[in-house]
Amino acid sequence: MLVAGVSGAGKTTLAQQIAEVIGNTHVEIDALFHGPEWVPRPNFLDDVRAFVATETWVTEWLYHSARPLLAANADLLVWIDLPFVRVTLPRLLRRTVRRRRRREKLWNANIEPPLRTFFTDPEHIVRWGIRTRNKYRAAIPPLEAENPHLTVVHLRTRREVDAWLDGPLAMSLSARDA
């Protein structure tokens, strides 16, 4: 199962919630991708191949090199498409500032760079989020066409996300277990 959305949309949080509901493990794809000093790990794709070969898994639909492999092996993609300016950007800003101020250890002991790098680094996570905020609207329709086995659930509000978690996801598990 995949969760897609722009940076700050809540992909990882939703993936963790889904994994909890279905009684499975969430594989945080950022943890597989980022090595020390933010250098991509050389065995990233091998790790992705290993977990998609298992019966059930939940992760984020990230990283160009992994996306085809993820989509080919998933049965469901949940697309979080919340209002960017009103919801996602403020979340992304709060998360980035919180992580930097607290010097939170992320994947492989990486920490958010100094906030001033927003002005100097074109790949800064906030700039990345702003620049890529519309890419899913262009990427998901072809993804559906190329992967007819993949069901896409498009959620546009936090209320829809919560209702889907409590409704269709929970009900599909009840039906499966019956």
VEXNUTOR-979371 format. One record per residue (C-alpha): residue in one letter; z, y, x; residue number from 1. Coordinates in Angstrom, 1 decimal. Each point is the difference from the previous one (the first is absolute). Example, Ala and Ser with C-alpha at 12.3 -4.5 7.8 and 13.67 -1.06 7.14 Angstrom:
node residu=A; w=7.8; v=-4.5; u=12.3; num=1
node residu=S; w=-0.7; v=3.4; u=1.4; num=2
# end
This chain:
node residu=M; w=0.0; v=0.0; u=0.0; num=1
node residu=L; w=-1.0; v=3.4; u=1.3; num=2
node residu=V; w=1.3; v=3.5; u=-0.6; num=3
node residu=A; w=-2.3; v=3.0; u=0.7; num=4
node residu=G; w=0.5; v=3.7; u=0.0; num=5
node residu=V; w=0.0; v=3.1; u=2.1; num=6
node residu=S; w=2.8; v=0.6; u=2.6; num=7
node residu=G; w=3.2; v=0.9; u=-2.0; num=8
node residu=A; w=-1.1; v=-1.6; u=-3.3; num=9
node residu=G; w=2.6; v=-2.7; u=0.3; num=10
node residu=K; w=-2.0; v=-3.0; u=1.1; num=11
node residu=T; w=2.7; v=-1.6; u=2.1; num=12
node residu=T; w=2.7; v=0.7; u=-2.6; num=13
node residu=L; w=-2.1; v=-1.6; u=-2.7; num=14
node residu=A; w=-1.0; v=-2.9; u=2.2; num=15
node residu=Q; w=3.7; v=-0.7; u=0.6; num=16
node residu=Q; w=0.8; v=0.2; u=-3.7; num=17
node residu=I; w=-2.9; v=-2.3; u=-0.9; num=18
node residu=A; w=1.2; v=-2.5; u=2.7; num=19
node residu=E; w=3.5; v=0.1; u=-1.5; num=20
node residu=V; w=-1.3; v=-0.5; u=-3.5; num=21
node residu=I; w=-2.2; v=-3.0; u=0.9; num=22
node residu=G; w=2.6; v=-1.4; u=2.4; num=23
node residu=N; w=-2.1; v=0.3; u=3.1; num=24
node residu=T; w=0.0; v=1.8; u=3.4; num=25
node residu=H; w=-1.6; v=3.4; u=0.5; num=26
node residu=V; w=-2.0; v=0.1; u=3.2; num=27
node residu=E; w=0.1; v=3.6; u=1.2; num=28
node residu=I; w=-3.5; v=0.4; u=1.5; num=29
node residu=D; w=1.0; v=3.1; u=2.0; num=30
node residu=A; w=2.6; v=-2.2; u=1.9; num=31
node residu=L; w=-2.8; v=-2.4; u=1.0; num=32
node residu=F; w=-2.4; v=2.8; u=1.0; num=33
node residu=H; w=2.2; v=2.4; u=2.0; num=34
node residu=G; w=1.2; v=-1.1; u=3.4; num=35
node residu=P; w=2.2; v=2.1; u=2.3; num=36
node residu=E; w=-1.1; v=3.6; u=0.5; num=37
node residu=W; w=-2.1; v=-0.3; u=-3.1; num=38
node residu=V; w=-2.6; v=-2.1; u=1.8; num=39
node residu=P; w=-1.7; v=-2.6; u=-2.3; num=40
node residu=R; w=1.2; v=-3.5; u=0.7; num=41
node residu=P; w=-2.8; v=-2.2; u=1.4; num=42
node residu=N; w=0.9; v=-3.0; u=-2.2; num=43
node residu=F; w=0.1; v=2.1; u=-3.2; num=44
node residu=L; w=-3.0; v=-1.8; u=-1.7; num=45
node residu=D; w=1.4; v=-3.4; u=1.1; num=46
node residu=D; w=3.2; v=0.8; u=-1.8; num=47
node residu=V; w=-1.8; v=1.1; u=-3.1; num=48
node residu=R; w=-2.1; v=-3.2; u=0.0; num=49
node residu=A; w=3.2; v=-2.0; u=0.2; num=50
node residu=F; w=1.8; v=1.6; u=-2.9; num=51
node residu=V; w=-3.1; v=0.1; u=-2.3; num=52
node residu=A; w=-0.4; v=-3.8; u=0.6; num=53
node residu=T; w=3.4; v=-0.5; u=-1.8; num=54
node residu=E; w=0.1; v=-0.7; u=-3.7; num=55
node residu=T; w=1.6; v=3.4; u=-1.1; num=56
node residu=W; w=0.5; v=3.3; u=1.8; num=57
node residu=V; w=0.4; v=3.7; u=-0.7; num=58
node residu=T; w=-1.2; v=2.8; u=2.3; num=59
node residu=E; w=-1.6; v=3.4; u=0.1; num=60
node residu=W; w=-3.8; v=0.3; u=0.0; num=61
node residu=L; w=-0.2; v=1.9; u=3.4; num=62
node residu=Y; w=-2.0; v=0.0; u=3.2; num=63
node residu=H; w=-3.8; v=-0.1; u=-0.1; num=64
node residu=S; w=-0.1; v=-3.2; u=2.2; num=65
node residu=A; w=2.3; v=-1.9; u=-2.3; num=66
node residu=R; w=-1.2; v=1.2; u=-3.4; num=67
node residu=P; w=-2.9; v=-2.5; u=-0.5; num=68
node residu=L; w=2.3; v=-2.9; u=0.9; num=69
node residu=L; w=2.7; v=1.2; u=-2.3; num=70
node residu=A; w=-2.3; v=0.5; u=-2.9; num=71
node residu=A; w=-1.7; v=-3.3; u=0.4; num=72
node residu=N; w=3.3; v=-1.8; u=-0.1; num=73
node residu=A; w=1.8; v=2.0; u=-2.7; num=74
node residu=D; w=-0.2; v=-0.6; u=-3.7; num=75
node residu=L; w=1.5; v=3.4; u=-1.1; num=76
node residu=L; w=-0.1; v=3.5; u=1.4; num=77
node residu=V; w=2.3; v=2.6; u=-1.5; num=78
node residu=W; w=-1.3; v=3.5; u=0.6; num=79
node residu=I; w=2.6; v=2.8; u=-0.2; num=80
node residu=D; w=-2.0; v=3.2; u=-0.7; num=81
node residu=L; w=2.7; v=2.6; u=-0.7; num=82
node residu=P; w=-0.6; v=3.7; u=-0.2; num=83
node residu=F; w=-0.3; v=1.1; u=3.7; num=84
node residu=V; w=1.2; v=3.6; u=0.0; num=85
node residu=R; w=2.8; v=-0.5; u=-2.5; num=86
node residu=V; w=1.3; v=-3.4; u=1.0; num=87
node residu=T; w=-1.5; v=-1.7; u=3.1; num=88
node residu=L; w=-0.1; v=2.9; u=2.4; num=89
node residu=P; w=3.6; v=1.1; u=-0.6; num=90
node residu=R; w=1.1; v=-3.7; u=0.5; num=91
node residu=L; w=-1.9; v=-0.2; u=3.2; num=92
node residu=L; w=1.4; v=3.2; u=1.3; num=93
node residu=R; w=3.6; v=-1.0; u=-0.9; num=94
node residu=R; w=-0.4; v=-3.4; u=1.5; num=95
node residu=T; w=-1.5; v=1.3; u=3.2; num=96
node residu=V; w=2.6; v=2.7; u=0.5; num=97
node residu=R; w=2.9; v=-2.4; u=-0.8; num=98
node residu=R; w=-1.3; v=-2.6; u=2.5; num=99
node residu=R; w=-0.4; v=2.6; u=2.7; num=100
node residu=R; w=3.3; v=1.6; u=-0.5; num=101
node residu=R; w=1.9; v=-3.3; u=-0.1; num=102
node residu=R; w=-2.2; v=-1.4; u=2.8; num=103
node residu=E; w=-0.4; v=-3.1; u=-2.2; num=104
node residu=K; w=-1.3; v=-2.9; u=1.9; num=105
node residu=L; w=-3.3; v=-1.2; u=-1.5; num=106
node residu=W; w=-2.1; v=-2.9; u=1.2; num=107
node residu=N; w=0.6; v=-1.2; u=3.5; num=108
node residu=A; w=2.5; v=2.8; u=0.7; num=109
node residu=N; w=-2.5; v=2.8; u=-0.7; num=110
node residu=I; w=1.2; v=3.3; u=-1.5; num=111
node residu=E; w=-1.8; v=2.8; u=-1.8; num=112
node residu=P; w=-1.3; v=2.5; u=2.5; num=113
node residu=P; w=1.4; v=3.5; u=0.1; num=114
node residu=L; w=-0.8; v=2.0; u=-3.2; num=115
node residu=R; w=-1.9; v=2.6; u=2.0; num=116
node residu=T; w=-2.7; v=-2.7; u=0.7; num=117
node residu=F; w=-1.2; v=0.6; u=-3.5; num=118
node residu=F; w=-1.8; v=3.1; u=1.5; num=119
node residu=T; w=-1.4; v=-1.8; u=3.0; num=120
node residu=D; w=-0.6; v=-3.6; u=-0.9; num=121
node residu=P; w=-2.9; v=-0.6; u=-2.4; num=122
node residu=E; w=1.4; v=-3.5; u=-0.6; num=123
node residu=H; w=3.4; v=1.2; u=-1.0; num=124
node residu=I; w=1.1; v=-2.0; u=-3.1; num=125
node residu=V; w=0.1; v=3.1; u=-2.3; num=126
node residu=R; w=-3.4; v=1.2; u=1.1; num=127
node residu=W; w=-1.3; v=-3.5; u=-0.4; num=128
node residu=G; w=1.4; v=-0.2; u=-3.5; num=129
node residu=I; w=-1.6; v=3.3; u=-0.9; num=130
node residu=R; w=-3.4; v=-0.9; u=1.5; num=131
node residu=T; w=-0.1; v=-3.5; u=-1.5; num=132
node residu=R; w=1.4; v=0.8; u=-3.4; num=133
node residu=N; w=-3.2; v=-0.8; u=-1.9; num=134
node residu=K; w=-1.3; v=-3.0; u=2.1; num=135
node residu=Y; w=1.3; v=-2.6; u=-2.5; num=136
node residu=R; w=-2.1; v=1.5; u=-2.8; num=137
node residu=A; w=-3.0; v=-0.7; u=2.2; num=138
node residu=A; w=1.1; v=-3.4; u=1.5; num=139
node residu=I; w=1.4; v=-1.9; u=-3.0; num=140
node residu=P; w=-3.1; v=-0.2; u=-2.3; num=141
node residu=P; w=-2.1; v=-1.6; u=2.8; num=142
node residu=L; w=2.9; v=-2.3; u=0.9; num=143
node residu=E; w=0.1; v=-1.3; u=-3.6; num=144
node residu=A; w=-3.7; v=-0.6; u=0.0; num=145
node residu=E; w=0.1; v=-1.9; u=3.3; num=146
node residu=N; w=3.1; v=-2.0; u=-1.0; num=147
node residu=P; w=-0.5; v=-1.1; u=-3.7; num=148
node residu=H; w=3.1; v=-2.3; u=0.4; num=149
node residu=L; w=2.2; v=3.0; u=0.6; num=150
node residu=T; w=1.7; v=1.6; u=-3.0; num=151
node residu=V; w=0.7; v=3.7; u=0.5; num=152
node residu=V; w=2.9; v=1.7; u=-1.8; num=153
node residu=H; w=-0.4; v=3.8; u=0.1; num=154
node residu=L; w=3.4; v=1.8; u=-0.5; num=155
node residu=R; w=-0.1; v=3.8; u=-0.3; num=156
node residu=T; w=3.6; v=1.0; u=-0.6; num=157
node residu=R; w=3.5; v=-1.2; u=1.0; num=158
node residu=R; w=0.5; v=-0.9; u=-3.6; num=159
node residu=E; w=-3.0; v=-2.3; u=0.1; num=160
node residu=V; w=1.2; v=-1.6; u=3.2; num=161
node residu=D; w=3.4; v=-0.7; u=-1.5; num=162
node residu=A; w=-1.5; v=-1.3; u=-3.3; num=163
node residu=W; w=-2.3; v=-2.3; u=1.9; num=164
node residu=L; w=2.9; v=-1.4; u=2.1; num=165
node residu=D; w=2.1; v=-0.6; u=-3.1; num=166
node residu=G; w=-2.8; v=-1.1; u=-2.2; num=167
node residu=P; w=-3.2; v=-1.7; u=1.2; num=168
node residu=L; w=1.3; v=-1.1; u=3.3; num=169
node residu=A; w=3.2; v=-1.4; u=-1.3; num=170
node residu=M; w=-1.8; v=-1.6; u=-3.0; num=171
node residu=S; w=-2.7; v=-1.6; u=2.2; num=172
node residu=L; w=2.8; v=-1.7; u=1.9; num=173
node residu=S; w=1.8; v=-1.2; u=-3.1; num=174
node residu=A; w=-3.3; v=-1.5; u=-1.3; num=175
node residu=R; w=-0.7; v=-1.6; u=3.4; num=176
node residu=D; w=3.5; v=-1.5; u=0.1; num=177
node residu=A; w=-0.1; v=-1.3; u=-3.6; num=178
# end
